[in-house]
Amino acid sequence: MKGNVKTRYRLIRRGNRGGAFYCVDSETGKRSSLGAVTEDEARQIVQAKNTARRQPQLNLHIARAYLAGTDSGIATRTWQDALNFIIESKLGSTQRRWRCAAKDKALDGIRHRVIVETQAEHLLACLKAGTVSTNVHLRMLHNFCLSMNWLAWPLIAKRLWPAVRFKEKRAITVEEHARIVAREQNSERRAFYQLAWHLGASQADLAGLESKNVDWEQRVISFARQKTGSIALLRFGDEVADILRGLPSTGPLFPYMRSVRSGDRSTEFKQRCDGLGITGISLHSYRYAWAERAKVAGYPERFAQESLGHNSKAVHRAYARKAQVLLPSLEEYERERCQNVVPFMPTARVRIGS
């Protein structure tokens, strides 16, 4: 009919009877299968594709009407509402991190935008205006909304998210640790750094230690990890025992370090590093150092995982590639074996080509 807009999609069928139905794009010529559907269903699918192209805004309203039948808040729920929900569901340091992430100015572009009305361009604009932290938390926020069925489909496919590129992190060296401890005048803070070197525990777990966490008879420090809730059992030797004897015998071992925020502890440590001209490390570097020392000493990986936690990135990082192990020569190894003195070596896997 004259004046009618030509439809973009049309229906075809291969074969007279029993053939598959296809949708043909008249602009590109591309043909796509409609799967195992009846002729009536195939016509409805093609009609819906043409309707969606002619009236995208109407299509959005129709979709919202369908979704509202199962979720009354779908038409008004914003990204800030999703952020609030995540914050309320978290505890401790994780909750504090999300509170901080929610204040990111890069999220202002979507903060009060209705979730189902958001396009991929809106998220990409936030990523462009933000930092690595924006990328990490926006990705988790997006996936959270998908899991809650607040989004019908991903706005950005998983493989299309910009890669998260953290700054290179390294372990603190024994020389750097010695310099920091030697210069530290505050006895509590000095003992805190010393225990971090020997135990490799997170700064939050260390700061929360109390005298009741120390079993002197068994020489074990036990505590529940704040991040995961798992129980840590760390056996200690004479050097740690000497450090513990200089700390309070009742109550918190580190009263001041426990009372300040983790960010304050990190800032104080950085100030001491800056004063000594030490760069590239943080309090977390003590965990990397512990893991790398364990690898070099031949400490079994499963033991290291128990000490630092099975989800510790420090363990995976050190045992995968970071720590350097110096192997003895075959001549030296054979000579020591003949003398019944075999050096303890970490297990190595060797792949022999076919």
C-alpha positions, 0 to 999 in steps of 0.5 A, a space after each residue: 500500500 502506498 505510504 506504508 513503511 517497508 518492513 525490515 524483517 520478513 519470514 521465509 521457510 525452507 521447503 514446503 512442509 516441515 522446513 525451518 523458519 528463518 527471519 531475513 533482514 532486508 537491509 543486510 540480507 542476513 538470515 537467522 534461524 527462529 528455531 523449532 517454532 510453529 508458523 504462528 509463533 514465527 510470524 509473531 517473532 518477526 512482527 515483534 522485531 519489526 514493531 521493536 524497530 519502528 517503535 523502540 520507545 513503545 517497546 520499552 514501555 511494553 517491556 516495563 509493563 510486563 516486568 512490573 507484573 512481577 516486580 512493582 519497583 522495576 519502574 522506579 529502582 535506581 542504581 543508588 537503591 542498588 548501592 544501598 542494598 549492597 551496603 546494607 548486606 555487607 559487614 565490617 570492612 567490606 561494608 566500609 569499602 562499599 560505603 566509600 565506593 558509593 561516593 565515587 563521583 564517577 557514578 553520578 551519571 547513573 546514580 539516580 537513573 532507573 536501572 531498566 532505563 540504563 544503556 551501555 553508553 551510560 556505564 561506559 561513560 562512568 568507567 571513562 570518568 572513573 578509576 580502577 576502583 570504579 571499574 571494580 565496583 561498577 562491574 560488581 554492581 552490574 552483576 548484582 543487579 543481574 543476579 537480583 533480576 533487576 536487569 533483564 540482560 547484561 548491559 555490557 557483555 563480560 568480555 567487553 568490560 575494560 580490563 582491571 589493571 592494578 598497579 604492580 604490587 611487591 613484597 617488602 624486603 627484609 632490609 626495608 622491614 629492618 629499617 622501618 622497625 629500627 626507626 620506629 619510636 612508638 613501641 606498639 607500632 613497632 611491635 605491630 610491624 614485627 608481628 606483620 612480618 612474622 605472621 603475615 596476617 592482614 592489618 585488620 586481623 592483627 589490630 584486632 588481636 587480644 590477649 585471649 587469642 594467644 595460647 602460650 601453652 601450645 604457642 598458637 595465636 588463633 582468631 577469626 578472620 574479619 574478611 571471611 570469618 574462617 578460623 586462623 591457627 598460627 603457631 609461633 616461635 621464640 622471636 614472636 614470643 619475645 614480641 608478645 611479651 612486650 604487649 599487654 597481658 590482658 585486653 587488646 594487644 594493640 589498643 591504639 592500632 585497633 582504635 583507628 581506621 584501616 586507612 589511618 594505619 595505612 597512611 601512618 605506614 606510608 609516612 614512615 616509608 616516605 621518610 626512609 625513601 622506600 616506595 612501592 609497598 604498603 601494609 599489605 606487602 607484609 602478606 606478600 613477603 610472608 608468602 614469598 619467604 614461605 615459597 623460597 623456604 620450601 614451605 608446602 603451599 597447603 600450609 601457606 594457604 592455611 596460614 594466610 587463608 585459602 582465598 589469599 591472593 598473596 599465596 597464589 601470587 608467590 607460589 605461581 610466579 613471584 618468588 625466586 627459588 635458587 636451586 643447587 647444582 647437581 654436583 652439589 646435590 649428589 655430594 651432599 646426598 652421598 654424605 646423607 645431607 640432602 637439602 630440603 627442596 620445594 616440590 617441582 613439577 617437570 613436564 617432559 615433551 613427547 
